Amino acid sequence: MLRFENVSYTYPFQQRPAVSNISLEVRPGELVLCTGASGCGKSTLIRLANGLCPLHFEGTLEGRVLVNGTPTTEQGLPRLARQAGTLFQDPEQQFFALNVEDELSFALEWQGMPVPQMHEAVNGAVRHFGLESLLGASIHELSEGQKQKVGLAVLWTQNPQALILDEPTANLDPESTAELALRLGELKRKGMAILVVDHRLYWLADVADRVVIMQDGLIQAQGDFSLLHDDALRARYGLRQACVPDARPLLPSASEADEKIVDVHGLTYAHKGGQPLYKNARMSLPAGITALIGPNGTGKTTLARVLAGLNQPQAGEIRLSGQALNNAQRLAR
């Protein structure tokens, strides 16, 4: 489904190729994980697979990249996108609509899909990804993890034969990460070819068929997932752990006895037209590092924005070192 034949690619005005002599294939029903330290060529691999290199970036391509048996240079970007859907690291950059339901149907409408068939596709995606409570939500008020789910659901509605995922778990909580692995396993069993580019490794232990390790634009090693249990190999290529225990139960609670640097009383906040995320809440932050954890969509990012003065709460007082500060004052501090 995705095939690289001795591929080298050089961006415009660059002397050195971003990737060199890449030969790789992702077959239907197979998930290939590509990993490596930053700057190793992973992002260019994605752009080659979906045709952005060279059809958009206009660099120099040597060798051939084939999608469904046809070189990408002989296909337009719209045709390539229907066959191999890409979810980029920041999915908000590829959204077009203002709310979730419109986003799910946007591409289908433009493709001229009949309304009954479109409703069936959208409803199927909503059920498959558990988006029932988000249908009317503004895209811009979703958490980063929720945006990731919506972006994947949008691709799913278009029934591509391949998926190309750029660090899809970067903004997901551990439970959503595990759920994504299950979803990818289901899609793989249905015959989809999946290329995942990620720094995180552990979550694909039971799903990845092959692992490809890149460095300096070259494929340095490949094999099954057990390859990543080699400590010396991971150290050589700057890779993360292949097995990550859940440290959350071991984190100590912030002590009320500690000196309060930030003190919050009676905080109430709701997005426009939505239910309150917090109502008459109180909390404090001592000196040092405090970790705020919880599932995607529970208000972690919004709380950070409220504390920093970027979002205006409906009620409540926020003190810094004992001094009550308004939004503008908190922004300045």
N, C-alpha and C positions, 0 to 999 in steps of 0.2 A: 504493500500500500504506500509506504514511504521508502524511498531508496536513494542512497547517495553513492555515486560511482566516481571514486578518485577526485573528490571535490575540493577545490581550493577557491577561496574568495578574498578579494582585496577591495576595501572600501575606496571611494574616490579620494584622490590626493594623499593616499597612504602608500608607502613603499612596501610595507610588510603585510603579507596575507593575514587576515583574522583567523582563518582556518586553513589547514593544509592537508591535502591528500586524505580526505575523509571518505571512508567506505563503510556504509552502515545501512541496515534495512530494518523496518518495523513491519511485521506481517499482520494480516487480519487476526484478531484474537490474541494479540501479543502486547505486553506493556514493557517498554524499554525506558529505563531511568538513566539520564545523562547527568553527571555531576562533575564537580571540579571547583577549584578556588576561583574567586572573582577574576575576570579577565582572561579566562581560559578558552573562551570561544563559544560558550553555551548559548548565549543570546543570538549570536550569528547563526548557529545551527538552527534555531527556531525560525529565524527570518529566511533561511534557505528553504526550510521545509514548507513554509506557507507562501513562498514566492516573493516576499518583500525584498529579498536579495535575489536577483538584481532588478526585479520589475519596478520597485519603488526607489531603492537606494542607488541603483545604477552603477554599481561597482563592476569589477572584472571577475567573471565566473569561469573557472576551468573545470572540466568534468561535467557530469550531469546529475541533476536532482529530478527524480521522477515521483509524481503523485498519481497513483492508480495506473501506472504503466506509461504515462505520458510526461515528457520533460516539462518542468514548470515554465520554461521560456517559450513553450508553444501553447500555453494556456494563459488566460487573463486572470487577474486577481479575484474577480467575482466568482468565476468557475472554481478556482482553487479553494476559495473560502467555503463554498458549499460542500466540497469533498473533505476538506481537512479544516475543522474549526479550531481557532486559536483562542485560548484564554490567557490574556497577558497578566503580569504581576499586579497591575493597578487596573482592575476591570472598569472602574468609573470612566476611564479614558475611552472605552469603547462603547459606552452607553449613548443612546440617542434620545430616549424618552424621559419624561419627568417622573413617572411612577412605575411601579413594578409590573402591573398588568399590561400597560402600554408597551413597556420594553420587551416583554415576552412575545407580544404579537407584532412588533414593529417590522422585523425582517420578513415575517410571513406575509404581512399585508403587501409589502413592496414586491414580493415574489409573485403576487397575484393568487395566493392560495384561497380556495373557496372558504367562505365564512364557517360553515359547519366543520370542515376539516381543520381550520385554524383553531376553533374553540376546542376541538378534541386534542390537538397538539398542546395548546396552552394548559388545559386542565390536566393533561397527563404529566406535564413538567411540574405543575404546582403540587400534585400528589407525590410525584417521585422525589422531589427535593424538600417537601414539607414547607411550602411557602404560603399556605392558606392565610395566615395572619398578616402577611406582608403585602397582599395584592394591591391595596389602596395606598401603600406607603410611598412617600417621596423617595426617589433614588438617593437624594443628597442627605437624607436623615437615617439611612441604613448604616449599621456598623460595617467595618471593613470586611468582617467575615460574612455578613449577610450579602454584601455586594458580590463577594466571591461566589456564593451559592447561586445568586441570580444570574451572574455571568455564565456559569456552567449550565444553568437551566435554559438560558437563551440558546446556547449551542445545541443542547439536547433536543429542543423543539425542531431543529432543522435537519435532524437525523443524518449527521455527517458519517462518513465511513472511517474517519480518523479524527483523533483529538490531539492537540498540541498544547501542553499546559506549562506555563512559565511560573515556577515557584507557587503552585496553587495553595499551599498551606501556610504561606507567609503570615496571613492575618487570621488564621483559624485557631479556635481553642482546641484542646486535646480531644474532646468528644467529637467535635465537628471534623477534625482531622481523621479520626478513626472511621467516621461515617463516610467521608470522601473515599477512603481506601475501599470500603465495601461497595460503594457506587461504581468505582472504577473496575472492581472485580466483576460486577454484574455486566458492565458494558463490554468488558473483555470477553466474557463468556458468550455474548451475543455477536461476537465477531469483529468488534471495533479494534482498530490499531491505535495504540496510545503511546505518545512520546511525552515523557515528563522530564522537565529540566528543573532541578531543585538542589538546594544545599542541605535541606533536611532529608535524612535517609531512612530513619527507623520506621516510619509509617508505611513504607512500601515493602517491608520484609516479606509479607505473605502474598504480595500482588505482582511484584516485578519479575519478569521472566529473564531479563538480562540487565546488567549494569555496565555503562560505558563511562570511563573516567578520562577527562580531558585535561591537558595542560599545555600552555603556549600554542593553542590552536591545533594540537595533535591529539588523536586518540592514543592514550598511553597504556591503557589496560581495559579489558572487558571480560565478563564472565557472569555467573549467576550471583545472587545476592550474598552468598557466603564469602565472596571476594572481599566484602567490606568489613568482615570480622577480623581481618589482618591489621593489627595495630600499626605495624611498621609501614604498610602500604598507605594507610590513612594519613599517617604523619608525613610521609613523603609527598603526598599530593594535597595536603592541607584540608582534609575532609573531616566532617563531623562524625560523632559517634553513630554506630549502626544500631545501637540499643540504648534507649533513653528511659530510665525509671521516672515515674511521676513523683516529683519532689513536693507537690502542693501540700500533702498531709504533714510534711515535716517543717513547714514554714511556721515560725512563732507568730502569735498575734501581737499587734502593736499594743504596748502597755499604756494604760490610762495614766500611769504614774509618771511617764516620761514628760519632759517639758514640751508643751504644745507650740509648735511653730505656726501651723495653720489650724484654725478652730472654726468649725461650721455649726451653726445652730438654725433649726427650723427651715431647712432647705426644701423648697418645692420647685420642681422643674418638669415641664412637659413640652414636647415638640408641638408646633402649631396644629391644633385640631386633634391631638393625640391624648392618650391617657398619661397621667403623671409617671415619670420614671422614678422619682423620689417624692415623698410627701412628708413634710415636717421632719426631715432626717437630720441627724447630727453625726459628726465625725471629727476626728482630729488627726493631724500628722505630726509626729515628733521629728527631731533632727535625724538625718540619716536617710536611708533608702527604704521606702515602703512599697510593697508590691500590691497592686490592685488586680485581683483575679476574678474570673467568673465567665460564664458562657457568652458567646457572641450575642449582641443585641440587648444586653442587660444594662447598658448605660455607662460603661467604663470610660470610653472616649468622651462622651458627653460630659461626664463629671470633670474630667481633666479640662475640658473647654470652659466649663462654668467656673472652676477654680481660677483659671488663668484670665478670666474676664472676657472671653470670646463669646460666650452665650449668657444671656440675661435671665437669671432665675425669676420665677413668679413671686417667690417669697424667700426670706431667709437672710441671715447675716454671716459674712465670711470675714474672719479676723486673721491678720498676719502679725505675729508677735504681739497679740493683744489689741491691735488697732483695727477697727472695722473699716473696710475699704470697699469702694464701689467698683464697678467694672473697669473704668478707665484707670483708676489707681492700681488695680491688680495687674492690668496689662503693663503698666509702667514698672511694676516691681517683679 
